[in-house]
Amino acid sequence: MVEERSEQAEIEYYSAVRETRVEWLWYPYIPFGKITLLQGDPGDGKSTFILHLISRITTGGLLPDGDKTALCHSVIYQCSEDSYSDTIKPRLITAGADCDKVAYIVENGQALTVDDPRVEDALMKTGARLLVFDPIQAYIPPDSDMLNASKMRAVMSRLSYIAEKYKCAVVLIGHMTKASSGKNLYRGLGSIDIAAIARSVLMIKRDEDDPGIRYMFPVKTSLAHEGNAVRFMFDKELGFQFLGPCEIERIEQPINDNEEDNNKSQRAEKLLLAMLSAGSQPSRRILSQMKTAGISERTVRSVSKKLGIKAVRRGNAWYWKLPNKEEV
């Protein structure tokens, strides 16, 4: 016998809602109290861009488009890919940041995730108005799956709640897939729900004629008009320099869902890169998720060989990892 649910709905009318304005860390690109996704191909300067933005925010300097910050803000910058002592701090100093206003959460062997209670505790202790996870793939809970829409929406909803509660701008740095076609919004690794819950999605790409010149531009803007692209120079000899707003032609090729679905090898490659981007995963889990996605084990193993994926035995289980991928 099926028990009837006794829960009653709590109803409120919009007439009772007090209207508020969206506040901005950097208008119209990064709102306070919301999630922003900054994505781009590996090596295109996402981390360097955000570190120089942090410099301007902690010192009250001019923002990348020439506008001045209203106040100096504290920042939490959480990075899994670089050393705090020999890489991140030197880069912050080079960028001119006030390191007394830039904090990070000490993990002490306990891996941090975006839904970790320590995140909220750190925001309370520091009063940070900007929280950065670089890259987001490294901070997804181990019991979640970046390709599972329902799980990722639950994780991102919790992070969105924390951002709104502390009026903190949250920026997630995301790697892109290697797909050469399709909308930029859909090229981020993992579930589209990561981009769906973000109120702003920004992208960085190189200038096709001059690789030393990069552009940051919006691919999704939910809370304001779409801002101009911001040009910056990223040169080993000349250093980093923001070059101000500009207009660029953003051509996006349409997605053919049927064609993509029929190309099982292409789908398998995209999914494998997403699963392994933040570290090794049990091969049984990978094959099970691929089967759910309608991709055969034969196709998965063929693609894994093409990508040079390594198999490592740990205890009684086999794990797969990307070649030359350091474990976090």
C-alpha positions in Angstrom: 0.0 0.0 0.0 1.4 3.4 -1.0 1.4 6.0 1.7 0.0 9.4 0.8 2.3 12.3 1.1 1.2 14.8 3.8 3.5 17.7 3.0 1.7 20.9 2.3 3.0 23.5 0.0 4.1 26.9 1.4 2.8 29.6 -0.9 4.0 33.2 -1.2 2.9 35.8 -3.7 5.3 38.0 -5.6 3.4 41.1 -4.4 5.0 40.5 -1.0 8.5 40.2 -2.4 10.8 43.2 -1.8 12.6 44.1 -5.0 16.4 44.4 -4.9 19.0 45.4 -7.4 21.8 43.1 -8.6 25.1 44.3 -7.3 28.3 43.9 -9.3 31.9 43.1 -8.7 32.5 44.0 -12.3 29.6 45.2 -14.4 28.3 43.6 -16.6 30.6 40.5 -16.3 30.8 39.3 -12.7 27.8 39.9 -10.3 28.0 39.7 -6.5 26.0 36.8 -5.0 26.0 34.8 -8.2 28.1 32.2 -10.0 30.2 33.2 -13.0 31.9 30.6 -15.2 35.1 31.6 -16.9 36.1 29.0 -19.5 38.6 28.6 -22.3 41.1 26.2 -23.8 44.1 25.1 -21.8 47.0 27.6 -22.0 44.9 30.5 -23.1 45.5 32.5 -19.9 42.4 31.9 -17.7 44.4 31.7 -14.5 46.6 34.6 -15.4 43.6 36.7 -16.3 41.9 36.0 -13.0 45.1 36.7 -11.0 45.4 40.1 -12.6 41.7 40.8 -11.9 42.3 39.8 -8.3 45.2 42.4 -8.2 42.8 45.2 -9.3 40.1 44.1 -6.8 42.5 43.9 -3.8 44.1 47.3 -4.5 41.2 49.3 -5.8 42.8 49.7 -9.2 41.2 50.1 -12.6 39.2 47.1 -13.8 40.2 45.5 -17.1 37.7 47.7 -19.1 38.9 50.9 -17.5 36.2 51.3 -14.8 37.4 51.8 -11.2 36.5 49.4 -8.4 34.3 50.9 -5.7 36.3 49.4 -2.8 39.2 47.1 -2.1 37.9 43.6 -1.5 39.3 40.4 0.1 39.5 37.3 -2.1 39.7 33.6 -1.7 41.6 32.0 -4.5 41.6 28.2 -4.5 43.8 26.6 -7.1 44.6 22.9 -7.4 47.0 23.0 -10.3 49.9 25.2 -9.0 52.0 25.5 -5.9 51.1 28.3 -3.5 54.7 29.1 -2.7 56.6 28.9 -5.9 53.9 29.7 -8.5 50.7 31.4 -7.1 52.3 33.9 -4.7 55.0 35.0 -7.2 52.3 35.5 -9.8 50.2 37.6 -7.4 53.2 39.7 -6.6 54.0 40.2 -10.3 50.4 41.2 -10.9 50.6 43.7 -8.1 48.0 42.1 -5.8 47.7 42.9 -2.1 48.5 39.4 -0.7 47.2 40.4 2.7 43.8 40.4 1.1 44.1 37.1 -0.8 43.4 33.9 1.2 43.1 30.2 0.5 41.6 27.3 2.4 44.2 24.9 3.8 43.2 21.4 2.9 45.6 19.4 5.1 45.1 16.2 3.2 41.3 16.6 3.2 40.3 17.4 -0.4 38.2 20.5 -0.6 35.0 20.5 -2.7 32.6 23.2 -3.6 30.0 21.9 -1.1 32.5 21.6 1.7 31.4 23.3 5.0 34.8 24.9 5.1 33.9 27.1 2.2 31.1 28.8 4.1 33.3 29.1 7.2 36.1 30.7 5.2 33.7 33.3 3.8 32.5 34.1 7.3 36.1 34.5 8.6 37.5 36.5 5.7 34.5 38.5 4.5 35.7 37.8 1.0 33.7 39.3 -1.9 35.2 37.0 -4.5 35.7 33.3 -4.4 37.5 31.5 -7.2 37.8 27.7 -7.8 40.6 27.0 -10.4 39.7 24.7 -12.1 36.1 23.7 -11.1 36.8 20.1 -12.3 39.1 19.6 -9.3 36.5 20.6 -6.7 33.5 18.5 -7.7 32.5 16.1 -4.8 33.7 12.5 -5.3 30.2 11.2 -5.1 29.0 13.5 -7.9 29.4 13.1 -11.6 30.0 16.2 -13.8 28.0 14.5 -16.6 25.0 13.9 -14.4 22.6 16.8 -14.7 20.6 16.2 -11.6 23.7 15.8 -9.3 25.5 18.8 -10.8 22.4 21.0 -10.4 22.2 20.0 -6.7 25.9 20.8 -6.2 25.7 24.1 -8.1 22.5 25.1 -6.3 24.2 24.7 -2.9 27.1 26.9 -4.1 24.7 29.4 -5.5 22.9 29.6 -2.1 26.2 30.3 -0.4 27.2 33.0 -2.9 23.8 34.7 -2.4 24.0 34.4 1.4 27.4 36.1 1.7 26.9 38.4 -1.3 30.1 36.9 -2.7 30.9 36.7 -6.4 31.9 33.1 -7.2 34.0 32.5 -10.3 34.5 28.9 -11.6 37.5 28.4 -13.9 36.5 25.7 -16.5 38.4 23.9 -19.1 36.9 23.5 -22.6 36.4 20.3 -24.6 38.5 20.0 -27.8 35.4 20.1 -30.1 36.1 22.4 -33.0 32.4 23.1 -33.7 29.3 23.9 -31.6 28.3 26.8 -29.4 30.9 28.0 -26.9 28.4 27.6 -24.1 28.2 23.9 -24.7 32.0 23.3 -24.9 32.7 23.4 -21.2 33.7 20.0 -19.7 30.8 18.3 -17.8 27.1 18.8 -17.6 25.5 21.8 -19.2 23.9 22.4 -15.8 27.1 24.0 -14.6 26.7 26.7 -17.3 22.9 26.8 -16.8 23.0 27.8 -13.2 25.8 30.4 -13.8 24.3 33.8 -14.3 27.3 34.9 -16.4 29.5 32.7 -18.6 32.7 34.3 -20.0 35.2 32.9 -22.4 38.8 33.5 -23.2 40.3 32.9 -26.6 43.5 33.8 -28.6 43.6 36.2 -31.5 43.9 34.0 -34.6 46.5 36.4 -36.2 48.5 37.3 -33.0 48.6 34.5 -30.3 50.0 37.1 -27.8 46.7 38.9 -27.9 43.7 37.3 -26.1 40.1 38.2 -25.7 37.7 37.8 -22.8 34.1 38.0 -23.9 30.6 36.9 -22.6 28.8 33.9 -24.1 25.9 34.1 -21.6 24.6 37.1 -19.7 21.4 36.7 -17.6 21.4 39.8 -15.5 22.5 42.7 -17.7 23.2 43.7 -21.3 26.0 41.9 -23.0 29.3 43.7 -22.5 32.1 44.2 -25.0 35.0 41.9 -25.3 38.1 42.9 -23.3 41.4 42.6 -25.0 44.6 41.7 -23.1 48.2 41.0 -24.0 49.9 37.8 -22.6 53.6 37.8 -23.7 56.5 36.1 -22.0 58.9 39.0 -22.8 56.5 42.0 -22.6 54.4 40.7 -19.7 50.7 41.0 -19.1 48.7 44.1 -19.9 45.0 44.8 -20.1 44.3 46.6 -23.4 40.7 47.7 -22.8 37.3 46.9 -24.3 36.9 46.2 -28.0 34.5 44.6 -30.5 35.3 41.2 -32.0 33.3 39.0 -34.3 32.1 35.9 -32.5 31.2 33.2 -34.9 29.6 30.1 -33.5 28.7 27.1 -35.6 25.3 25.5 -35.0 25.1 22.2 -33.3 23.7 19.2 -35.1 22.5 17.1 -32.2 21.6 14.1 -34.4 25.0 14.0 -36.1 26.8 14.4 -32.7 24.8 11.6 -31.1 25.5 9.3 -34.0 29.3 9.8 -33.7 29.9 7.5 -30.8 33.7 7.9 -30.9 33.5 11.7 -30.7 31.0 11.5 -27.8 33.2 9.0 -26.0 36.2 11.2 -26.4 34.4 14.2 -25.0 33.0 12.2 -22.0 36.4 10.6 -21.2 38.1 14.0 -21.2 35.5 15.3 -18.8 35.6 12.4 -16.5 39.4 12.4 -16.2 40.1 16.1 -16.3 40.4 16.4 -12.5 42.2 13.1 -11.9 42.0 9.3 -12.2 38.7 7.4 -12.0 37.9 3.7 -11.6 37.6 2.1 -15.0 34.4 0.2 -13.9 32.7 3.5 -13.1 33.7 5.0 -16.4 32.5 2.0 -18.4 29.2 1.9 -16.5 28.6 5.6 -17.1 29.5 5.2 -20.8 27.0 2.3 -21.1 24.3 4.5 -19.6 25.2 7.1 -22.3 24.7 4.4 -25.0 28.4 3.9 -25.8 29.8 0.4 -26.0 32.9 -0.8 -24.1 34.6 -1.5 -27.4 34.2 2.1 -28.5 35.4 3.4 -25.1 38.5 1.2 -25.1 39.3 2.2 -28.7 39.0 5.9 -27.8 41.0 5.5 -24.6 43.8 4.0 -26.6 43.7 6.9 -29.1 43.9 9.4 -26.2 46.8 7.5 -24.6 44.9 6.9 -21.3 46.9 5.0 -18.8 45.5 2.1 -16.6 46.9 2.0 -13.0 46.1 -0.7 -10.5 45.2 0.4 -6.9 44.4 -2.5 -4.6 41.8 -4.7 -6.3 40.6 -2.0 -8.7 41.9 -0.5 -12.0 41.9 3.3 -12.5 42.3 5.2 -15.7 44.2 8.5 -16.0 45.1 11.0 -18.7 48.7 10.8 -19.9 51.1 13.2 -18.0 48.2 14.2 -15.7 49.5 14.8 -12.2 47.3 13.5 -9.4 46.0 16.2 -7.1 
